[in-house]
């Protein structure tokens, strides 16, 4: 979905679609991408649609989060995912 800058007029938007982020709320180890940005019903705050990285063995519905609930980070490598699953005792 292409980003429409008019959809966020009057809001401070720090993250754009395709930004790779880590959740700071449960589940803290989850990473994924920002898929969309919308204006919150609570005023001029931005809400970001978080999409869990597809390399996680479990898939969840996309969820809207606020800026303080995520932080931008480097995209995890396949090797990092494999190590994470080995550490957790799962087969890859």
Number of C-alpha atoms within 10 A of each C-alpha: 6 7 13 11 10 7 12 18 12 12 14 11 18 10 19 15 16 14 18 23 23 21 21 15 12 8 9 11 10 15 26 24 22 25 21 21 23 18 18 16 9 7 9 15 17 23 21 27 18 27 22 23 18 12 14 14 10 8 11 10 8 15 13 19 18 14 17 9 15 21 14 17 13 10 15 13 10 10 9 11 15 15 14 15 15 12 10 9 9 11 8 10
